[in-house]
């Protein structure tokens, strides 16, 4: 795959990015080098490697869900730019048809 030439101009057009001639040449070389590295990696034997293999074991970090002290509702609502009764009033986001 590294021998295939990448059409950097076409990719830039799809991404709507304007590139100078110098940038096109530089990116062609960089992408070619990157694909060369990918080709080397594709030659490795990975049949015995599980699909979810990771270098470092990952685990969820959890804490107990315990209620703690919080601010008074009236104090919080008094700081709101706008309120409507016991609620914050916010601008409408979805336009009605």
N, C-alpha and C positions, 0 to 999 in steps of 0.2 A: 504494500500500500504506500510505502514511502516513495516509491518510484512514480506514483501518480502525482500530477501537478494539481495544486489547489487553485481554483479560480477565485482569487482574493477579491477581485473587482465585483464578481457576482455576489459573493457573500457580503461584501460591504454594501452593495445595492439592496440586498434583502434586509440588512440591518439599518438601512438608511443612514449610512455613515459616508462622508466624503473623505477620500484618501488621496494624498499626493502620490506622485510616482515613486518617491523615495520610500514612503510608507508601504506601498504595494510590494515593492521589492523586499523590504525588511520583513514584512509579515509573511510573504511567501517562503522565505528562508526559515523563519521561526516556526511556522506551521509544518513545514517539511521536516524540520528537526524533531518536532514533537511527535509527528506520525512515525518517524523512524524509531523513537523510543517506545512507542506503543507496539510496533512490530516486534521489537526485542522482547517485550513483556508477553506478547501472544505466543511466543515460543516456549514459555515456561510450562511445566507440567503442573496443572492445578486440579486434576481429577480428585485427588485425595483431600483437597481443602474444602471444608464446608462453606456453603454459600454465605453464611453469616459470620465468617471468620473476621475477627478484629484484632488489632495489635494489643489493645488494652481492653480488659473486660469492662463492660459497661453495666451499670446498675442504677436503679432509681434511688434517689435520695429522698426519703420521706420523713415527715415530722408528724407528730400528733396534731390532730385538728381540734384545738382547744379554744374556747371563747376567751377573749381577753378584753381589757378595758377599751372603750371606744368613745368618741366624742358624742356629745348630745346632739340629737337631730336638729333642734332649733338653732344651735350654734352653727352647725354646718349650713343650714338653709339661709341663715342670715348673711353668709358670705357669698351666696350664689348671685350671679348677675341678674337673674330673673327666677322667680319661683311662682308656683301655682298651687296654693294650699300647702300640702305637706310634701310637694314634689319639686324637683328642678324643672324649669321650663327651658326647653332647647329649641333651636330652629328646626323647622321641618326639613328633612333630608330628601325624602322621596316625593316627587311632584305627583299630584293627583291628576288623572286624565280629564 
